[in-house]
Amino acid sequence: MRLEQKPDTTLSTVSWYGRRVNRAPIIFAFAALTLGVVAADAARLSASDCATAFFVLLLILAVAVWRRTGVALAALGSLLAAGAFSTAVQSQPAPHVAACASEMWRAEVAGPIERVVDAASGDIWQKTDIELLGQLCAGVWRGQQGRVRATFSSGPNLVRGDVVQAQMQLLPFTAPRNPSDLDMRVWARQHNLGGRARVRSEHVIVKVGTGPWAWLDATRTDVAHRLERVMQREHAAIAKAISMGDRGGILPEQRDDWARAGVAHLLAISGLHVGIVAALVFFLSRILLGWFPGSAECFSTRKVAALIAIPAAIVFCVWAGAPASAVRATVMACAFMLGLALSRPSNAVNALGLAGAGILLLVPTSLYDPGFLLSFAAVAALLLLPRLPKSRGVVHSIGRAVRDSVLASLAATLATAPVSAHAFGSVSLLAPFANVLAVPVTTLVVTPLCLVFAVLAGLGGWVESALGYVLDAVVGLLSMFAHGVGGLRFAAVNVPQPNVIETVAYVGLLLSGAIFIKTRNRAWIAGFVALVVLLGSAGWRIVGRMGDGTLTVLHPYVGQGESTILILPEGGVVVYDAGGAERAGGRDPGRDVVGPLLRQRGIYTIDLAVFSHPHPDHVGGFEYIVEHFDIAEVWHNGARDELVHRLLLKLRDGTESRVAAALPSKIVREGVVFEVLHPRPTDGEATFGSLNTNDNSMVLRVSYGERSLLLPGDLGVDAEPLIIGSLSPTDILKAGHHGSQTASSDEFLQVLRPMVGVISCGEANRYGLPDEIVLERYREHGMRVLRTDIDGMVEMRTEGRTWQISTQCGTEITMPTPSPSPSG
């Protein structure tokens, strides 16, 4: 009897991989370049080391080609070295050094113009890169060189080539001041920027730019003006993002809604937009060419139309500012159209690899751009999605289209989840369903209308008005849909930032699942191992969140504002102030610092929120926090204020609100003692009527075991005598009023006797804080001073006996030093 031998699934897997390598070798080249970029940055390799490795591997490749063995392995090694070399060569530009103290500069506009609309005032800011030309020193212009990023808040419209003159303060790109912040040095390195310029005056154009780039910028500005004139501001911002890649006018609330709905990708120029342009030009060209008599007999209209679509895609990419996602899409579209023109089948995976390899060789730091990663992950997921059988009949075809759309969106959502979790702290749950409607509307209606408006709006009159009216209505409906879906409580789930182990395990799980679906082999074993690792790492972090018996105090950098986060010994969370935008429309620390920092640590519930006093730089950030986090209890000083009243109204049902004067003098939570020292008037009022808002700040003394700290808010010298009698010596003082000389009197410090002072203030702030008089006073009292603008976030941990203090910029302090145990 003949026994049938079962096929070896391991060999079938190897065979499957081999077929993939043969059909799409460029994607593996892209993977090798990616590994090279990561290795060079992780190991901090020098350009000479990478160049040596590259040439050695090239020699090995030449030998492999001659001997016809090991060619693929040697080629991948050479590409890995090439990626490392391209990374090492692209070094961080040195910060520019001014020739004198003068702030008057001349510079040439060198980059695309991004228009940002102030939500409060409606003012237009212009962000761009500038090449420094000269600095006015003692009445003489001294030549200078360097490329910096500048934001011009007022003045005439700019185009590339303009020479501008303005008062500017040059600042370097510094290391992140919070662990949740993006490293702007990577972004600066990607754009070859040596620093940033803080423009302090209205700019003057001393020479008008000319040439094609100037014309392009002027045309973009004209289209933006027309969109803003005929559409509502919020709708115009979306139209500008879709048609020209200018997302500066989109409000943070809009970004949140579109992100939670899972349709934020529609606001970035990507494969969808480039594909629409290429497809429209291709089909229109075929129709127009078909009208010529005998054209089909003379040439292939399909091939000629494909050739016409290539420059159209490139022009649109340039028009949109050439972001990484658009460049990737343009390369893929051009590769596809070139394949049609040459009658050669185009491999989408090869096109994806070619786009990635080209971008990484030119700008290796693009690998750390969330937009780049989101774009490639989404496209890769769509390419790995298995093809489902076609359906017959109209009804079945519509159902199949909906099914395919949901599956494609689901695959893209799963693939981009780690990037979304790391960059935004959340993953949309409704994206697969929201995109079923949003993508067709954007593809078939909004994007073509935006492009038609950009082309025809220059005719003015009723053409501009009619197109603007229709576009405003359609974009309004799309925006309403995104707001409605994104506003649902269950639209998105907050997730902590994944670590390296979790990211690798998650990617391995997805790849194993995709391979198993396609081959039905033993890939499920690798997927099971990846799942165990992923769950194990996540579980370990959850256990760690339950509390380790230590009190952790975080003082993040929130600019010119104040915030302190306390993580109690059993995992409870207290947030004392959340910073706030220094001016209307400015950076919101609640959204950009406190929220991401909490999510990074897996915190989504706040047990106690404390509003020290109703000033925006202290409690403005809570507007975001109360909308995106569950808060169990709120303490405030009881002052009548519109901002605090609005915050209290936004609190969810069940949140308890308590006034400082009505609280017990001491409250114990998880072994931590909170002493409410101020304001506690005896006349039945919530605050002291004779004191200003700062001096009515809610003051807390926090102690755990033998260690303690004081949080005074903006309490000043006029109110400090009211609490001196209640004070005990305290280890750490959060400096009152950001280090202003209106706080921290000698008498106050003599009673408090702090060993460390933490000052929360903004970099190069306009108030000149902290005051040098206060710094000298701290030194006289023997205090060690830490500043969030210099040291970054300050983290303090104590088990009740010793403070372990560290800063984002590397400072390590242990205090007080434990006394030695007595001998014998």
Secondary structure as GFF3:
##gff-version 3
##sequence-region A 1 824
A	DSSP	alpha_helix	9	23	.	.	.	ID=ss1
A	DSSP	alpha_helix	25	43	.	.	.	ID=ss2
A	DSSP	alpha_helix	47	67	.	.	.	ID=ss3
A	DSSP	alpha_helix	71	89	.	.	.	ID=ss4
A	DSSP	beta_strand	104	109	.	.	.	ID=ss5
A	DSSP	beta_strand	114	117	.	.	.	ID=ss6
A	DSSP	beta_strand	124	137	.	.	.	ID=ss7
A	DSSP	beta_strand	140	143	.	.	.	ID=ss8
A	DSSP	beta_strand	147	152	.	.	.	ID=ss9
A	DSSP	beta_strand	163	171	.	.	.	ID=ss10
A	DSSP	alpha_helix	184	190	.	.	.	ID=ss11
A	DSSP	beta_strand	195	199	.	.	.	ID=ss12
A	DSSP	beta_strand	204	207	.	.	.	ID=ss13
A	DSSP	alpha_helix	212	230	.	.	.	ID=ss14
A	DSSP	alpha_helix	233	244	.	.	.	ID=ss15
A	DSSP	alpha_helix	252	261	.	.	.	ID=ss16
A	DSSP	three_ten_helix	264	267	.	.	.	ID=ss17
A	DSSP	alpha_helix	271	290	.	.	.	ID=ss18
A	DSSP	alpha_helix	295	298	.	.	.	ID=ss19
A	DSSP	alpha_helix	301	319	.	.	.	ID=ss20
A	DSSP	alpha_helix	324	341	.	.	.	ID=ss21
A	DSSP	alpha_helix	348	362	.	.	.	ID=ss22
A	DSSP	three_ten_helix	364	368	.	.	.	ID=ss23
A	DSSP	alpha_helix	370	384	.	.	.	ID=ss24
A	DSSP	alpha_helix	394	424	.	.	.	ID=ss25
A	DSSP	beta_strand	426	428	.	.	.	ID=ss26
A	DSSP	alpha_helix	431	441	.	.	.	ID=ss27
A	DSSP	pi_helix	442	446	.	.	.	ID=ss28
A	DSSP	alpha_helix	447	456	.	.	.	ID=ss29
A	DSSP	three_ten_helix	457	459	.	.	.	ID=ss30
A	DSSP	alpha_helix	461	486	.	.	.	ID=ss31
A	DSSP	beta_strand	492	494	.	.	.	ID=ss32
A	DSSP	alpha_helix	500	519	.	.	.	ID=ss33
A	DSSP	alpha_helix	523	545	.	.	.	ID=ss34
A	DSSP	beta_strand	551	555	.	.	.	ID=ss35
A	DSSP	beta_strand	563	567	.	.	.	ID=ss36
A	DSSP	beta_strand	573	578	.	.	.	ID=ss37
A	DSSP	alpha_helix	589	589	.	.	.	ID=ss38
A	DSSP	pi_helix	590	594	.	.	.	ID=ss39
A	DSSP	alpha_helix	595	600	.	.	.	ID=ss40
A	DSSP	beta_strand	605	606	.	.	.	ID=ss41
A	DSSP	beta_strand	608	611	.	.	.	ID=ss42
A	DSSP	alpha_helix	616	619	.	.	.	ID=ss43
A	DSSP	alpha_helix	622	628	.	.	.	ID=ss44
A	DSSP	beta_strand	630	631	.	.	.	ID=ss45
A	DSSP	beta_strand	633	636	.	.	.	ID=ss46
A	DSSP	alpha_helix	642	650	.	.	.	ID=ss47
A	DSSP	beta_strand	656	659	.	.	.	ID=ss48
A	DSSP	three_ten_helix	660	662	.	.	.	ID=ss49
A	DSSP	beta_strand	666	669	.	.	.	ID=ss50
A	DSSP	beta_strand	672	678	.	.	.	ID=ss51
A	DSSP	three_ten_helix	694	696	.	.	.	ID=ss52
A	DSSP	beta_strand	699	704	.	.	.	ID=ss53
A	DSSP	beta_strand	707	711	.	.	.	ID=ss54
A	DSSP	alpha_helix	720	724	.	.	.	ID=ss55
A	DSSP	beta_strand	732	734	.	.	.	ID=ss56
A	DSSP	three_ten_helix	736	739	.	.	.	ID=ss57
A	DSSP	alpha_helix	746	752	.	.	.	ID=ss58
A	DSSP	beta_strand	756	759	.	.	.	ID=ss59
A	DSSP	alpha_helix	772	780	.	.	.	ID=ss60
A	DSSP	beta_strand	784	787	.	.	.	ID=ss61
A	DSSP	alpha_helix	788	791	.	.	.	ID=ss62
A	DSSP	beta_strand	794	798	.	.	.	ID=ss63
A	DSSP	beta_strand	803	807	.	.	.	ID=ss64
A	DSSP	beta_strand	812	815	.	.	.	ID=ss65
###
